[in-house]
Amino acid sequence: MKATRVFQVTALALVVVAAVQAGWWLVDQRSYAIEKVRDARTLYTQQIVAAQALLDSGTSSDQVRTMMPGVAINGKRASLSPEVDQMLMSEEHRRINQYAWEGGFFLLALAVCNGVIFRALRAEARVRQEQDNFLALVSHQFKTPLASLQLSLETMAMRPLSPEQSRTLIDRMLSDLARMEAMVTQILESNRLERGRIDLKVEPIELGGAVGRVVSNMEERAAKEKITISADIARGMYVMADPLALDVVVRNLLENAIAAVTPVGGGTISLTARQVSGEVELSVRDTGVGFRPVDGARLFEKFTRLHPGGGSSYFGTGLGLYIVRRLMQLAGGRVSAHSEGVGQGAQFVLAWPVAPAEPT
Amino acid sequence: MNTPTQFFNRILVVEDDPHLAAGIVDNLRAEGYGVHAITDGQQALDWLSEEQCGLIVLDVMLPQVDGFTVCRTLRQRGDSTPVLFLTARGDPADRVTGLEAGGDDYMAKPFHLQEFLLRVRAILRRWDWYRNASATPASAVLQFAGNEVDFRAFRARSWNGISQELTEKEAMILKVLAEHPGEIVSREDLLEKVWGYDVFPSTRTVDNFILRLRKRFERDPANPKHFLTVWGVGYRFMVEGEP
């Protein structure tokens, strides 16, 4: 990594030096060409002076013309022939043009090289910065369950405990482990999504059935927190989506809704769907803690946790909604979040393209 | 043993992670402390404007108001309740920020239970000592060379009539020195009494606090008459001033 960087910076410096040299060469060649044409004119001038001297001494015009072809003789006066003058002028232009094109091409090529190397360097710096941030955040996220785990174990080692107390601690530790496992899964998932290493197989899916399966898996857990989940989705609505991605997206939104409703002591989560101009929208509405409208966009960024307390049975990683957004983007759909404010509940809307024709 | 109803034996735990909070609360209760647990910074500030406690175990990353801000706000209110920061951010810069915000100690997560309990005990013992040492009207006030220090109010009036707000550390250092007038007190003794173990890496910190005390109370801080340096050992406090 470091060697590559040194190489890139060195290359950048070399290219800059080369560009300066090419520029200098260009200017130098131009003035050299002008100087040489001027030298040629000086020689012609000397010839004309000589021709005039010969004419003045009585040599015939024809003789002088044969001796000095570049000299025009008009009566008894010698001057530079217009053809020669024209030739010198065009030669000067030809050379200057040639250098301008060659030099210009070199300069352009070098500028492109510079740009490419510079961009590579900058992109690399940005990636490194992102990696650092990611690592710092991940390690921070892991430290809390780790601390809890260590505390529980040390408590068990240090104190005589009743069977009930031991049970409580063991449950706590198991839950901490589950939390860390969920984090690892989500981190890997989001990392794969980030590098675009997920192949989505988009196919027509019946939305009501797919959502119903996710809901039935989570109803029991929600009931423990005094939350009712209701899904009111008309049969026969088909969307173009990847079945696994759809499952993950709906599950993550429901997890998020449960986490939002738990702190207010229970409530409802309702799912509805409707078809609007080529899209099917699935709305997940909850009666939970809500969020400030300005935080709506930030919610989908990595590691955003507006309510770190969550509920007693839920521990967010700050990755769930990020994964939702990435999966929706990759599948050609979209997701948005709305809330009237803190304490006002929230609504998340998923939208997929409607399936072109009902499959058989 | 003190009963948990006495405020200085009660500990406020401010931690938003339910498991960690429960673990800390259980262990502190098992040690005989009275414990109150709160999950966010604003609630903690509200609770502290009504109630008193002997120590606050304060997480840094909290919803609403973060731990550093909670601590700073308390100090601005003139609340000198000791604070033990508990945080996942363990790098030196954060540690310094925590101490600058007015924290007494700083522990990085994950931490060892035994060490945590030791530190809690050390902080409470230091404050216990300070409270007892300032309990009587005679010991609550120190007068020397026209300066007057009120240990209980953390206030002082210096020889030139200027009133001074003392930090807890300044007051504690002054207390240790005033308890041993004319005697040599080593830097290590001061560190142990005022900071407890290993919070600050060097004894230079003590020197900086002595400089601050000189600025507050000496007529000529460059030629101190009361806070004398004993080279290579520590300090000597002279009530009458050195001739």
Chai-1 contact restraints between the chains, C-beta under 6 A:
chainA,res_idxA,chainB,res_idxB,connection_type,confidence,min_distance_angstrom,max_distance_angstrom,comment,restraint_id
A,H140,B,A88,contact,1.0,0.0,6.0,A-B,restraint_1
A,K143,B,A88,contact,1.0,0.0,6.0,A-B,restraint_2
A,K143,B,K109,contact,1.0,0.0,6.0,A-B,restraint_3
A,T144,B,D17,contact,1.0,0.0,6.0,A-B,restraint_4
A,T144,B,A88,contact,1.0,0.0,6.0,A-B,restraint_5
A,L146,B,P110,contact,1.0,0.0,6.0,A-B,restraint_6
A,A147,B,L20,contact,1.0,0.0,6.0,A-B,restraint_7
A,A147,B,K109,contact,1.0,0.0,6.0,A-B,restraint_8
A,A147,B,P110,contact,1.0,0.0,6.0,A-B,restraint_9
A,S148,B,H19,contact,1.0,0.0,6.0,A-B,restraint_10
A,S148,B,L20,contact,1.0,0.0,6.0,A-B,restraint_11
A,Q150,B,P110,contact,1.0,0.0,6.0,A-B,restraint_12
A,L151,B,G23,contact,1.0,0.0,6.0,A-B,restraint_13
A,L151,B,L113,contact,1.0,0.0,6.0,A-B,restraint_14
A,S152,B,G23,contact,1.0,0.0,6.0,A-B,restraint_15
A,E154,B,L113,contact,1.0,0.0,6.0,A-B,restraint_16
A,T155,B,N27,contact,1.0,0.0,6.0,A-B,restraint_17
A,R172,B,H19,contact,1.0,0.0,6.0,A-B,restraint_18
A,P308,B,D16,contact,1.0,0.0,6.0,A-B,restraint_19
A,P308,B,P63,contact,1.0,0.0,6.0,A-B,restraint_20
A,G309,B,D16,contact,1.0,0.0,6.0,A-B,restraint_21
A,G309,B,T39,contact,1.0,0.0,6.0,A-B,restraint_22
A,G309,B,P63,contact,1.0,0.0,6.0,A-B,restraint_23
A,S312,B,P18,contact,1.0,0.0,6.0,A-B,restraint_24
